[in-house]
Amino acid sequence: TGTVKIDGKPAPMVVVAFRPADPTLSVGGTGVTDDSGKFSIGENGKNTGLPVGEYKVTFSQTLVKGKPTLSGSGGNAEEKTATEREVVADEYRDLAKTPVVAKIGGSTNEFNFEVKAKK
């Protein structure tokens, strides 16, 4: 679980993706932030979250006509519309470049992520 802020402000409708730092592992997870920037992966108390380990974390927030939405292209150039734009800076969207790493331990894991918007 956790929160995402973009340039210090709670960020709604951000896709938060955890991918194993070890490329030989394939288990990861994705969550979407609510209006206050909060997200969770898995069901609370159901042991359905992420396995223990280190993860690279990427973020994406698409605006269509100025409003956050999940129905955009996610940055896919072929699907992008004239009224759509990606908010999150490229470095946080690219798995190879993201500076954000999260370590999942055996107990409750709460993360507060701060990412930058595109300039």
C-alpha positions as CSV (number, residue, x, y, z in Angstrom):
1,T,0.0,0.0,0.0
2,G,1.0,3.6,-0.2
3,T,0.6,7.0,-1.7
4,V,1.8,8.8,-4.8
5,K,2.4,12.5,-5.2
6,I,3.4,14.3,-8.3
7,D,5.4,17.4,-7.6
8,G,4.1,17.4,-4.0
9,K,0.4,17.0,-4.8
10,P,-1.7,13.8,-4.3
11,A,-2.0,12.1,-7.7
12,P,-5.2,10.4,-8.7
13,M,-5.5,7.7,-11.4
14,V,-1.8,6.9,-11.4
15,V,-0.8,3.4,-12.5
16,V,1.8,2.2,-10.1
17,A,3.7,-0.9,-11.3
18,F,6.1,-3.0,-9.3
19,R,8.5,-5.2,-11.3
20,P,11.1,-7.5,-9.8
21,A,14.6,-5.9,-9.8
22,D,15.9,-9.4,-10.6
23,P,15.0,-9.9,-14.3
24,T,14.8,-13.7,-13.9
25,L,11.7,-13.3,-11.6
26,S,8.4,-12.7,-13.2
27,V,6.1,-11.9,-10.3
28,G,5.1,-8.2,-10.0
29,G,2.0,-6.2,-9.5
30,T,0.1,-3.1,-10.4
31,G,-2.2,-0.8,-8.6
32,V,-4.1,2.4,-9.4
33,T,-4.3,5.4,-7.1
34,D,-7.6,6.8,-5.8
35,D,-8.5,10.5,-5.7
36,S,-6.2,11.1,-2.7
37,G,-3.2,9.3,-4.3
38,K,-3.6,6.1,-2.3
39,F,-3.1,2.6,-3.8
40,S,-2.9,-1.0,-2.8
41,I,-1.8,-4.2,-4.4
42,G,-3.6,-7.3,-3.3
43,E,-6.4,-7.7,-0.9
44,N,-5.9,-6.5,2.7
45,G,-5.5,-9.5,5.0
46,K,-5.7,-12.1,2.2
47,N,-2.0,-12.6,1.6
48,T,-2.4,-11.6,-2.1
49,G,0.2,-8.8,-2.3
50,L,3.7,-9.0,-3.6
51,P,6.3,-11.6,-2.6
52,V,9.3,-10.5,-0.5
53,G,12.0,-8.9,-2.6
54,E,13.2,-5.8,-4.3
55,Y,11.2,-4.1,-7.0
56,K,11.6,-1.3,-9.6
57,V,8.6,0.9,-9.5
58,T,7.2,2.8,-12.5
59,F,4.4,5.4,-12.7
60,S,2.0,6.7,-15.3
61,Q,-0.8,9.3,-15.2
62,T,-2.7,10.1,-18.4
63,L,-4.8,13.3,-18.8
64,V,-7.5,13.4,-21.4
65,K,-9.0,16.9,-21.8
66,G,-7.1,17.9,-18.6
67,K,-8.6,15.2,-16.4
68,P,-6.8,12.0,-15.1
69,T,-8.2,8.9,-16.7
70,L,-7.3,5.2,-17.2
71,S,-8.8,5.1,-20.7
72,G,-5.9,6.9,-22.4
73,S,-3.1,5.2,-24.4
74,G,-0.7,5.0,-21.6
75,G,1.8,6.9,-23.8
76,N,1.5,4.6,-26.8
77,A,2.2,6.9,-29.7
78,E,0.0,5.0,-32.1
79,E,-3.1,5.4,-29.8
80,K,-2.5,8.9,-28.5
81,T,-5.1,11.5,-29.1
82,A,-4.7,15.2,-29.5
83,T,-6.4,15.9,-26.1
84,E,-4.2,13.4,-24.2
85,R,-0.9,13.9,-22.4
86,E,1.2,11.9,-20.0
87,V,2.0,13.8,-16.8
88,V,4.8,11.7,-15.2
89,A,8.4,12.5,-16.3
90,D,9.8,9.9,-18.6
91,E,12.4,8.6,-16.2
92,Y,9.7,7.4,-13.8
93,R,7.8,5.6,-16.6
94,D,10.7,3.6,-18.0
95,L,11.6,0.4,-16.2
96,A,15.3,0.7,-17.2
97,K,15.6,4.3,-16.0
98,T,13.3,4.6,-12.9
99,P,15.2,5.8,-9.8
100,V,12.5,4.3,-7.6
101,V,13.2,1.0,-5.9
102,A,10.9,-0.6,-3.2
103,K,11.9,-3.4,-0.9
104,I,9.0,-5.7,0.2
105,G,9.5,-7.3,3.5
106,G,7.6,-9.9,5.5
107,S,5.5,-7.4,7.5
108,T,3.2,-4.5,6.5
109,N,4.7,-2.4,3.7
110,E,3.7,1.2,3.3
111,F,5.3,3.4,0.6
112,N,5.1,7.1,0.0
113,F,6.3,7.9,-3.5
114,E,7.2,11.4,-4.8
115,V,7.6,11.6,-8.6
116,K,8.1,14.5,-10.9
117,A,5.9,15.8,-13.7
118,K,7.1,16.3,-17.2
119,K,8.5,19.8,-17.9
